[in-house]
Amino acid sequence: MRDPRSVRCTYYLESEMEPAKAAAIMAGEQSSGTFLPVPGESARIRERHAAHIVDVQEFGFCKPSLPSRANPEKVRAALVTVDFPMENVGTDLATLQTAIAGNLFELGDLYACRLQDMVLPEDFVAAHPGPAFGIGGTRKLISDVQASWSAPSSSPTSDSPRRSSAWW
């Protein structure tokens, strides 16, 4: 049974190692795992804040779907479901992003990792009722009914910001 105070995420993973082991590395990295012992950290605290693997559905071997440093010929693919304690996240959107992704996509043991699905606790959803005015209301507030919105952004291949015609 799902803990109603957890964030449930389902990921597609590719790894050379057994999917359950790759899932354990991922869950530890994204919750209570650390490189060095933390003074005062107890087994009880680690367990309380640890992500829990709910399900691992192995799909077998396949060619890697993404290029990587090691270029293995075959990897093991799986769908992995992990519960993250809401206590680690609270109702903060930035903390949620860090908990479910963080540096997860840079783990050397994973050749591919894609967040497929996420189920949020009711407390989290209730804390974020959505936009107060919607698109139409916001456009009315700024007296812009038709134009699209965009902002200048730097391109990695350009020295100058790109500008949208909506700004001119």
Salt bridges, closest charged atoms under 4 A:
GLU41 OE1 - ARG46 NH1 3.62
GLU47 OE2 - HIS52 NE2 3.71
GLU58 OE2 - ARG76 NE 2.94
ASP83 OD1 - ARG8 NE 2.70
GLU87 OE2 - ARG48 NH2 2.26
ASP123 OD2 - ARG5 NH1 2.43
